[in-house]
Amino acid sequence: MRKRPDFLIGTAIVPAGTRRTVNLPVSVLSDHTPVSMSAHIIHGRLDGPTIFVSAGIHGDEVIGVEIVRRLLRSPSMGTVKGTLIVVPIVNTYGFLNHSRYLPDRRDLNRMFPGTETGSLASRLAHIFMTEIVARCDLGIDLHSAAIHRTNYPQIRVSPENPEMRDLANVFGAPIIMQSPVRDGSLRGAAKDLGIDVLLFEAGEGLRFDEFSVRAGVAGILRVLRYKGMVAGKGIAKAKTQPQFCPSSKWLRAPIGGLLRTFKADGDLVRKDDVMASVSDPFGEQEEELLAPFDGIIVGRAVMPIVNEGDAIFHLARVNSVEKVEGKVDDLSAQLSDDPMFDEDEII
């Protein structure tokens, strides 16, 4: 059998049939401390696709880091065909400072593809694009909501990409959101190179939540199995097709004050349902927030104090509440009962 060539990344060599963590130099802090971006390479003995899984582009989005940790501990990682590149923390600066941003206050996910001689954010984006993304056939990028918000597990795909919608169905998160590509985003820069990226959103900044972590691990393993990279043993297919939502809208606080929410993430609501109320501290003024259409809550604020205009609920549109009822609950129950999480979790 012909041996696969070694995988070269940075100054490291990863022989076929081995795995290795590689540190890619990024910069040096003002106190002369070196900063690197670490990637774990699993370079299989047999040919197959090259896929990256990334997390921590926003430094406060830590759920993706835990998803990656569990993925790398999965028994399925012992039989990888092709090459899997896993980067648990892209934005080391933000992660260390519990911040979404880089020290220059730039959002890394608006700086791709970056440049070799630009700002700190631009240089980091350039390193990630050239050393990781450009080597791959497909990517899975893990995110959560910003601090003080939470997202229900969802995959976001571009409107004009039916192949990625099919792959999103394979992933099996409860919700598939149609979401346009933003300028400067990783998805947009990868698309320009002809590389598709699945965007997974779940949970809250600076918080773990078991349901979101399980949804991410299960989804990645399903995609790797579908691509022929890992064996199917122990990886259950989604029993129910995810709910596709063609559009969404943020519902905002009508006044400032104290927020009381009556609906949770993942809840189905009908048009004109009362979702929340906001009142001033004296209770002299109170306004209700009503659902403008039938939908499912895919994101919400978790802070009980709001200013006028603050985003409270992210409501995704559904064509029929009756057809959706039960589908999301079935997917949620499967994640709770999935045997792949039975043994001595949390690992």
N, C-alpha and C positions, 0 to 999 in steps of 0.2 A: 504494500500500500504506500502510495506517495505521501511523504510527510509534508504537512502544511508549513509554509514559511513562518519564520518568527514574526511576531507583531512588534513593530517599533513605535515607541511613543516618547517624545522628549528625547532624553539620552538613555532610556531604558530599553531592554530587549526582553520580550516575553515569549519563550518557546511554546510551541503547540503542546497542548495537554497540560498546561500549567496556569497558575493564577498569581497575580502579584499586585501590590499596591505601589503606585508610582506617584512621586511628588513633582508637580510642574511648577517651577518658580514663577511668581507673579510680580513681586515687588519687595521693597524693604520699608519697614515702618520708620517713623522719624527718630526712634531710639535705636535704630540699626537692627531691629528684629526682622529676620527674613519671613516673608509670607508666601505660601505656596497653595496650589489647588491640588488636592489629592484625588486620584482616580484609581479604582480597583479594576483590573483587567482580568477577565476569564477568557483565555484563548484556547478554544477546544481543539481536540485532535482532528476532528472531522470538519469538512467545509460546511459553511452555512452563512447566513446573513450577519452583518455587524450592526448591533443595536446599542444605543446609549440610553441610560436612565439617569436623569439628573434631578437634584433637589437643592434647596437653599439658594436659589437665585436671589430671592429676598431673604435676608438674614434672619428675620423673625419667624419664618415659616418652617417650623421644626418638625411638623408631622412627616414631611417627605424624608427627613433624615432617618426617622424611625422605620418608615416603610423600607428604605434601602437597607438598613441594618438587618431587618428580618428577611428580606429577599436574599441577602448574601449568606444567611444561615440556613436557607432552605436546602433540603436534600437534593432538589432538582438541579442545583448549581454544580453538582458533581458530574453531570453528563451533558454539558453544554456543547452543542455543535455551532460552529461559527465563532463569533467573538462578541462578548458582552462587556461594555464599558460602563462602569457605574461611578458617578460623581455625587457623593452624598451632600457636599457643601460647596457650591460654586462660589458664593459670596462669603468668604471667610471673615472679612472685616465686619460685615453686618451681623454674622452669627456670633462672633465674640462680644459684640456690643449690644446684642439683643435688638438690633435695629434692622428695619427693612432696607435701609439704604447703605451706600458706601460712604467713606469719610468725606468725600466731596459733595455729599447730599444728593447724588444722582441715583436714579432708579436704574439698576442694571438691565432690567427688561425693557428699557426704552433706548438702549445704547448699542444694540446689535446691528450690523456685524462688527462694529468697532474698528479701531485702527491701531497699528503698532506704535504710533508716536503720539496718540491723543491723550485725553484725560485718563485718570486712573480707571474709571469705569469703562472707558472705551478700550483701554489696553486689556483689561480682564475679559471683556466681551470678545476681543480679537483672539486671545489665547484659547478661549473655550471653543470658538468657531473653528480655528485652524487645527488644534490638537485633538479635539473630540468630535465635533459635529461633522466636519468635512470627511471624516473617515468612515461614516456610518451610512446605512441604508434607511434607517428609521430611528426616531427618538421618542422617548416618553418623559415628559417634563412634569414634575410634581410640585404643586402649589397648595397653599391654604388661603383663607381670607386674611385680611390685614388684622392687626390687633384690635380688639373690641368688636370684631365681627366673626361670624362663623358661616361656613359653607356646607351645604349638604353634598355628599359625594357625587361628583358629576364629571363627565368628559366633555370638553369643548372642541368642536370641529368647525372647519371653514364651510360656508354655504356651498362653495363650488367644488367640493371634494368628496364625491360619493364613496370612493375607496376608503377614506378615513372614517366615514360614518359606519361602513361595514366593520372596520377594525374596532371602532368604539362599541359596537354591539358585542363583539368578541370580548372586549375588556369587561363588560358586564356591570359597570357602575349603575346605580339606580336611575340616573338622569343623563341624557345626552343633550347638550346645549349647542345650538347653532350660534356661532360667535365669529364675527369678522376678525381678520388678522390686523393687529395694530402696527403702525410704523415703529421700527426700532425694537420690536419684540423678537425673542428667539424663534418663535414660529415663523415670523415673516422672513427673517434672515435665512433660516434653514430652507424655507420654500424657494427662495431665490437660487439656492444651490441644488434644487430638485430633491430635497430631503423632507419627508413629512414628519410632523411631530404631533403626537397625542398629548393634549394638555389635561392633566387631572387636577381638579380642585376639590379640597375637602378640609373641614375643620377650621380651627381658629389659630391665629398667630400666637406663638409662645405657649401653646397648649398641646398636649396629646389628647386624642380621643380614640378609644379602641375601635369603634365602628368604622371610622375613617381610615385608620391604619389597615384594618382587615380588607376593606374595599380596595385599597391601593395594592396591597400584596397580591391578593387574589387576581386582580385585573392584570397586573404585569405578568404573572405566571401564565394566565390564559393566552395573552398575546405571544409570549415566547413559545408556548406549545403550538399555537396556530401557525407560527412562522417556522416550525420544525426545529427549534433550537433546544428544546427540552422534551423529555418523555412525558406522556400524558398521565402517568400513574399518580393518583392523589390530587390531581388538579381538576376540580369539578367545573363543568360548563354552567353558565348562568341558566337557571331553570325558566326564568321569565325574561323576555326581551326588554331592555331598558326603555324608559319613557323618553321619547324624542320631543323636545320643546323648540319650536321654530324661532321664538323671540322671547324677550324678557324686558322687565322694566323695574327700576328702583322706585320704591314708594317712600316719600320723604315726610318728615315731621311737619305738620301744619302750623304748629307753634312750638316755642321752647318750653321746657319744663320737665316733669317726671313722666317717664314712659312706663306704661303697663301693657305688656303684650299678651294676647289671648291665643296666639297661634305659634307653632314651633317649626323649625326647619324640617322639611319633608311633608308638612301638612298640605292637604288639598283644600282649596277654598273656592267658593262660588262668588260670582259677581255680587257686590254689595254686602258680603259678610263683613262683620266688624272684626278687624285684625288687631287693633290696638287703640289705646286712648292716651292722650297727652294732656296733663293738667299742670297749672302753676302750683307752687308749694302751698298756697292757701286754699286751693280747691275752688277758687272763684271763677276760673275759666277752664273749660275742658273741651277738647275736640276729639272726635273719633276718626280713625283711619279706616276707610272702607276699601275692599278689594275692587279694583276697576274692571276686572275681567276674571273668568274662571282660570285658575292656575294652580301651580304647586310652588311652595316656598323653597327656594334653592339657596337662600342666604338671608341673614338677618343680623341686626345689631344686638349685642349682649349687654351694653351699658344702659342702665335705667335713667340716665340723665342725657337729655338731647337739647340741641339748639334748633331753632326753626330752619328747616331745609336739610337737616341731617338725614342720611339714608337709614331707613329702618328695616324694610323688607325688600329682598330681591325676589320678585314674582315672575316665574316663567309661565308662559301661556300654554294651555292645553286645549285641544279642540273639544274634548268631551270628558267631564269629570267622571261620568258613569263608566266609561271605558278604561279610565286610569285607575279607578278604585281597586285596590287589591294588588295591582302589579308592583307598585313600589314596596308595599308591605312584604310581598313574596320575596323580592330581592333582598330586603333587609333581613328577613328571617333566615335566608340561605347563608348570609354572612355570619349570623349568630350561631348557626348549626354546622357550619362547614367543617368536615373532619380534618382539613389541613391545619386547623388551629387548635385541635384538641390536645396535642401532646405538650405538656409543660409550658404552655404559653403563660406569661410573655417571655419569649426567648431573647 
